[in-house]
Amino acid sequence: MSELNSSDTVKTAAKFIGIGMTKAYELFNTPGFPSFRVGKKLLVNHNDLIDWINKQIDLNRQENERIKH
């Protein structure tokens, strides 16, 4: 399978991010998180997950800078 087309399940995404399953399911059901369903299975494109994580890092940095000033 091509890396560009790979998708992560809730379990593999949770392991990749370093969070538990309960928090992962909350995340997958959060508006704005790039998850999708195939039947009953929740998935996220791996590259979209990485992009989402990087966006969260940037947002947190901006918020921290705003609080400092």
Backbone as CSV, one residue per row, in Angstrom:
resi,resn,N_x,N_y,N_z,CA_x,CA_y,CA_z,C_x,C_y,C_z
1,MET,0.849,-1.176,0.000,0.000,0.000,0.000,0.896,1.240,0.000
2,SER,0.537,2.209,-0.818,1.301,3.456,-0.895,1.120,4.276,0.370
3,GLU,2.189,4.883,0.846,2.129,5.733,2.044,1.139,6.870,1.854
4,LEU,1.028,7.382,0.623,0.106,8.493,0.365,-1.349,8.093,0.558
5,ASN,-1.640,6.826,0.384,-3.022,6.362,0.478,-3.311,5.604,1.759
6,SER,-2.390,5.585,2.707,-2.607,4.788,3.902,-3.545,5.509,4.866
7,SER,-4.367,4.719,5.518,-5.287,5.245,6.518,-5.049,4.527,7.828
8,ASP,-5.273,5.263,8.910,-5.101,4.709,10.243,-6.464,4.455,10.872
9,THR,-6.559,3.361,11.589,-7.736,3.098,12.403,-7.621,3.921,13.688
10,VAL,-8.662,3.920,14.477,-8.610,4.618,15.758,-7.453,4.070,16.585
11,LYS,-7.294,2.771,16.592,-6.243,2.144,17.406,-4.847,2.538,16.948
12,THR,-4.583,2.495,15.645,-3.246,2.838,15.167,-2.980,4.336,15.301
13,ALA,-4.003,5.162,15.101,-3.833,6.605,15.277,-3.560,6.932,16.744
14,ALA,-4.276,6.276,17.653,-4.062,6.501,19.085,-2.630,6.153,19.467
15,LYS,-2.154,5.033,18.970,-0.782,4.615,19.265,0.217,5.608,18.680
16,PHE,-0.025,6.074,17.461,0.860,7.035,16.801,0.928,8.346,17.579
17,ILE,-0.227,8.830,18.046,-0.284,10.095,18.773,0.175,9.922,20.221
18,GLY,-0.056,8.732,20.768,0.322,8.486,22.160,-0.795,8.790,23.135
19,ILE,-2.030,8.488,22.717,-3.195,8.697,23.579,-3.953,7.392,23.737
20,GLY,-4.848,7.349,24.715,-5.663,6.169,24.940,-6.831,6.081,23.972
21,MET,-7.494,4.947,23.996,-8.599,4.692,23.074,-9.791,5.614,23.322
22,THR,-10.107,5.890,24.583,-11.243,6.764,24.882,-11.011,8.146,24.303
23,LYS,-9.829,8.701,24.530,-9.491,10.021,24.000,-9.438,9.989,22.477
24,ALA,-8.972,8.893,21.907,-8.908,8.775,20.451,-10.309,8.800,19.840
25,TYR,-11.247,8.071,20.434,-12.624,8.098,19.921,-13.226,9.495,20.046
26,GLU,-12.931,10.191,21.132,-13.398,11.578,21.278,-12.829,12.430,20.143
27,LEU,-11.540,12.272,19.879,-10.868,13.031,18.837,-11.474,12.744,17.466
28,PHE,-11.687,11.470,17.161,-12.235,11.075,15.864,-13.645,11.617,15.647
29,ASN,-14.343,11.924,16.716,-15.702,12.454,16.608,-15.767,13.959,16.828
30,THR,-14.613,14.611,16.886,-14.552,16.058,17.069,-14.694,16.747,15.716
31,PRO,-15.583,17.771,15.628,-15.678,18.521,14.371,-14.313,19.119,14.005
32,GLY,-13.961,19.019,12.736,-12.680,19.534,12.269,-11.586,18.489,12.194
33,PHE,-11.775,17.356,12.893,-10.791,16.280,12.799,-11.071,15.515,11.502
34,PRO,-10.042,15.221,10.700,-10.252,14.672,9.356,-10.571,13.172,9.296
35,SER,-11.426,12.692,10.163,-11.777,11.274,10.143,-12.923,11.023,9.174
36,PHE,-13.065,9.767,8.789,-14.167,9.366,7.917,-14.538,7.931,8.245
37,ARG,-15.721,7.532,7.813,-16.210,6.178,8.070,-16.232,5.370,6.782
38,VAL,-15.886,4.105,6.938,-16.091,3.108,5.900,-16.879,2.017,6.591
39,GLY,-18.171,1.993,6.343,-19.051,1.107,7.098,-19.080,1.565,8.541
40,LYS,-18.737,0.682,9.441,-18.686,1.033,10.862,-17.296,1.463,11.313
41,LYS,-16.313,1.299,10.438,-14.926,1.575,10.807,-14.605,3.065,10.660
42,LEU,-14.025,3.645,11.709,-13.538,5.019,11.681,-12.083,5.013,11.236
43,LEU,-11.770,5.880,10.283,-10.411,5.961,9.751,-9.981,7.411,9.615
44,VAL,-8.683,7.615,9.485,-8.121,8.921,9.158,-6.946,8.675,8.218
45,ASN,-6.881,9.458,7.141,-5.744,9.370,6.245,-4.502,9.773,7.037
46,HIS,-3.440,8.994,6.934,-2.249,9.227,7.752,-1.657,10.617,7.505
47,ASN,-1.585,11.039,6.254,-1.045,12.367,5.956,-1.945,13.465,6.511
48,ASP,-3.260,13.267,6.459,-4.187,14.244,7.044,-4.006,14.313,8.557
49,LEU,-3.739,13.172,9.181,-3.497,13.140,10.623,-2.248,13.947,10.973
50,ILE,-1.192,13.750,10.223,0.040,14.496,10.465,-0.193,15.993,10.251
51,ASP,-0.915,16.348,9.196,-1.233,17.759,8.950,-2.051,18.344,10.096
52,TRP,-3.023,17.586,10.601,-3.859,18.047,11.711,-3.010,18.260,12.964
53,ILE,-2.114,17.330,13.240,-1.227,17.459,14.404,-0.374,18.717,14.271
54,ASN,0.216,18.932,13.104,1.044,20.121,12.895,0.239,21.402,13.047
55,LYS,-1.001,21.396,12.588,-1.862,22.560,12.748,-2.129,22.829,14.231
56,GLN,-2.358,21.769,15.008,-2.595,21.929,16.441,-1.356,22.483,17.138
57,ILE,-0.193,22.026,16.718,1.061,22.542,17.284,1.185,24.031,16.999
58,ASP,0.915,24.430,15.754,0.989,25.850,15.391,-0.014,26.675,16.186
59,LEU,-1.248,26.182,16.318,-2.267,26.902,17.079,-1.864,27.055,18.540
60,ASN,-1.284,26.004,19.121,-0.830,26.070,20.515,0.314,27.065,20.672
61,ARG,1.229,27.097,19.724,2.334,28.065,19.782,1.806,29.491,19.713
62,GLN,0.856,29.725,18.805,0.269,31.063,18.681,-0.447,31.463,19.960
63,GLU,-1.169,30.547,20.543,-1.888,30.834,21.804,-0.894,31.123,22.913
64,ASN,0.167,30.355,23.008,1.187,30.590,24.036,1.851,31.945,23.855
65,GLU,2.126,32.331,22.609,2.717,33.639,22.350,1.742,34.755,22.733
66,ARG,0.460,34.567,22.449,-0.544,35.569,22.775,-0.651,35.738,24.295
67,ILE,-0.573,34.649,25.018,-0.664,34.700,26.491,0.556,35.402,27.080
68,LYS,1.736,35.192,26.500,2.969,35.803,27.011,2.958,37.315,26.883
69,HIS,2.231,37.828,25.892,2.268,39.279,25.635,1.060,39.960,26.150
